[in-house]
């Protein structure tokens, strides 16, 4: 997948040069994994390309959300009831052998509740409290069993699963290499079509994505058949790398 723009630019000074070496600067920023920018000066016609490549693989982790919602006449009662029920859910996670490092509280909420009727003033009915955690499972074959166990322990809210890959650095490198090769090949095609001999890289930037292109996974909680196990299908996930490049056409 690519997007192309072709135009002639005036000479501009090099930008974002962070490390010197053969006229090329590379900058890496904390918090932006594997992101890079490269820039050099240009003097001739420039072709701009945006190419995305993805590598599809089998997931080896799943993230699910679980929580408890309770209602009571007072805020204190709602929170106390919620704490009691949520404690059961957390203890069940411990008993399942799930490392606490993979369990994270994602939200605690307390809100007043009203009964709205047409043409009448809202009537206060009490408070609703909720507490939710996200759970990362490294054994994806256990997803259904874990969800069933959490519901049995008192969980009233479930979300997910979101499938992923623990270490996708190999897939990222593969996608990056494919995107670079396609970008360079397309740039050289433009050079040949317009009477130039070759191209020179001016800038390159990278962005990454992660998605699940195969929509065959499913999550079902069957309240009418408690003996049945919750089925899940992980499908496959894709690691995506998009390169935005600018090449000068040279003779």
N, C-alpha and C positions, 0 to 999 in steps of 0.2 A: 504494500500500500504506500503510495507516495503522492506528494503534492509538489508542483514545480512552478517556479517563477523565474523569468529570464529578463535581465535588464542590464544596461551599461551604467557604471558608477564612476564618479570622479575619484581621484586618489584620496585616500583617507589615512590618518595615522593609525598605527596599531592600537588596539584597545584591550583592556583587561589582561595585560601582560604581567603575570605574577612570578613566573620563573623563566629565566632566559635559557635559550638553547636553540641554535639554528634559526633564530628569528621567530620562534614559536613560544607562546605563553600558555601555561596550563594552570587553572585555578580549581581547587577543590574546597568545598565548604562543609563544615560540620553540620550534621542534621539532614544533609541531602545525600543520601547514600549513593555512591558511585556516580555522582553528577560531575560533569566537567565542562569547561569552556575553553576553547582554543581560538586565538585571533592573531592575524598578521595583516600587514597593509596590502591594499589592492590598488591597481592602476588601470586595468583593462576591463572588458565586459565580464559580468559576474552572473553565474547561474546559482539560484537558490533552490534547495531540495529539502523535502521533509519525508523521511522514509520510516515506516514502522514494520518491525519484524517481531514475531512471537514464537515461543517454543512451548509446546503443550506437553504436560507430564502428569503423573499420578500424584495426588496429594498424599501427604503423610502426617497431617495434623488437621484437627477440626476445632472450631471455637463455637461454643454454644452459650446462650444466655439463660439464666434461671432466676426466678424471683418469687416473692410472696407479696400479695396485696391483701390488706385487712381493712375493715371498716368498724367504727365504734362511735359512740355518742360524743366522746371528748377526744381531744388531740392526744392527751396522755394515754388514754386507754387504747387508742388506735396504734400508737407507737409501741406500747408494751406488748400488745398482742402480736404485732408484727415481729418484734424482737424475739419473742418466744418461738414463733413459727419459723423464722429465718434461721435461728440457731439450730433447729432440727435439720434444715437443708444443709447447712455448713458441716454439721457433724456427719451427715450422710456422705458428703464428699470426702471427708477424712477417712471414713470407714471403707470407702471404695479405693483407697490408696492413691488418691490424686494429690500430687505435691501442692502445698499451699502457695508456692511461687507461681503456679499456673491458675490461681483463683484470685480474681480482682473485683472488688466492689465497684460497680459502674454507676450506681445512683440510689439515693435515698430521698424519698419525697413524702411530703405531708400536705394535703390539700383539703379545704372545706368542701362539702358536698351540698348541692341544692337540688330541690325538686322543682323543675320548671313546667308550669302548666299554662295553656293558652289563656291570655287575658288575666292572669293572676300574678301576684307578687311571688318571686322565688321563695321557696320555703326551705330553710336550713334543715338538713337531715343528719349531719354529723361530719366526721372526718374520715378520709381515706389515706392510709399509709402504705408505702411500697418500698421494697428493698430488692436490689437486683445485683447479680454478680455475672461476670463472664468467666468461662472455664475453658482452658485450652487442653485438649486431649491429644496426646501423642500416639495413642493406639486407636486408630479410626474405626476399628472393628467393634469398639465398645460404645460407640456413640448412642445407639439405640438403648442399650442396657442402662447406661448412665442416665439418660433422660427418663426412662421408666422409674429408676430408683429415686430420682429427685421428685417426681410427681408423687410417688408413694410416701416420700418423706414430708410432703406438704407444699411443694412448689405449685403455685397457681399460674405462673407466667413462664413461657418458654419462647426462645427465639433461636434462629440458626437452623442447622449448622452452617458455618462459613468454612469452606475448605481451603487449605493452603499448603505451602511447602516450607519446611523448617529452614532449609538452606537452599536458596534458589540461585546462588552465585554462579554455578555452572550453567544454568539455563540462561541467566542474564548475559554471561560472556558469549554464549552461542548466538543469542539473539542480536547482541551488539555487533558481532563479527559479520553476521548476515546482513544487517542494516548498513554497515559500513561498505561492504562489498557492493551492495546494490546502489548505494549513493555514488560511489566512485565510478561504477560502470555507467550509470545514467549521465553523470557529468561528462565523461569522456565521449559518450554518444553525442551530446550537444556540441562538444568541441569539434568533433568530426563533421557534424552536419553544418556547422557554420564556418568551416575552413580553418580551424585552429588545430595545432598539433597535439596539445595536451591540456591538463588543468593543474592548478595549484590551489591547495586548500587554504582558505582564508579564515573561516570560523566553523566550529562544530559545537553543538550543545546537545545534551542528552536528557531525556525524561523517561521515566519507567512507569509501567502499569501492571496490574495484576487482576485477572478476571477468571471466571469459570465459564468457558464457552460451551461446554457440553451440558445441556440442561436436562440431565437424566436423574439428578439426585432428588430425593424426596424426604420430607419429614412429616410423620403423621402420629398424632397422639389419639388413640382410640378409646374414648371414655366408655363406650358401649361394650367393649370387649377387653376388659382389664387383663385377661390371661395372655392376650396377643402381645408380641414384642414389637416395639416401634421400629419399622424398617427404615433404613437409610441407604442411599447410593451416592458414593463420593464423586462419580464421574471423573472428569479431568479438569485441570486448571492450566491457565496459560500465563507465562511470564512475558511481558511486552517491553520492548525498548524502542523508543522513537529518537532518531537522530535528525537534527536540523543542521544543514550544512550550507556553506557558501564557497563556491569554487571560482577562481579567476581563470578565464580562458587564455592560454598562452601559446606562443609560437616557439 
